[in-house]
Amino acid sequence: MKAIPLLRERFATPVGEFLLITDEAGALRAANWSDREYRMAPALKGATLDDRSSPSPGRLALEAYFAGDLTAIDSLAVDTGGTPFQQEVWTRLRTIPVGATFTYRRLAQSIGRPSAIRAAGLANATNPVSVVVPCHRVIGSDGSLTGYGGGLERKAWLLNHEGVGV
């Protein structure tokens, strides 16, 4: 099996260094905080990584997002892999508007699987493209900030950045 060539870039954000992995066409394959790089391993299986020589459109859009243009990331192409169920959840996450949140229950209901709350939560937790696929917009049914792969402090920062008072 031939290794998939992917490109890596790191850049500063207000809440830590961000790591972005894109394919040669520019689609985001993985994105997370540099201190959470280990969470990206499943999405990078069978890939070779080279450092990108110039900023990708994904990086430019994320930098704009962190600078306050909250819709800059909405049209970025992603290629997440995953199971059909995970892809369904991740696609649905991208439709949660900036400034809004979903509960895990609402997420499961919104994909037509109201009894799959835990499965939707697991798919949310394994999202390989943090921020762009906004898993941070999913909260507990009591309004609490439940787990986030980047850490709850970052989840709170992202939600506050998007206008959700937490």
Secondary structure as UniProt FT lines:
FT   STRAND          4..13
FT   TURN            14..15
FT   STRAND          16..23
FT   TURN            24..25
FT   STRAND          28..33
FT   HELIX           34..40
FT   HELIX           41..44
FT   TURN            45..46
FT   STRAND          47..51
FT   HELIX           57..66
FT   TURN            67..68
FT   TURN            70..75
FT   HELIX           84..93
FT   TURN            94..95
FT   TURN            98..99
FT   STRAND          102..103
FT   HELIX           104..110
FT   TURN            111..112
FT   TURN            114..115
FT   HELIX           117..125
FT   TURN            130..132
FT   HELIX           135..137
FT   STRAND          138..139
FT   TURN            141..142
FT   TURN            149..150
FT   HELIX           152..161
FT   TURN            162..163
//
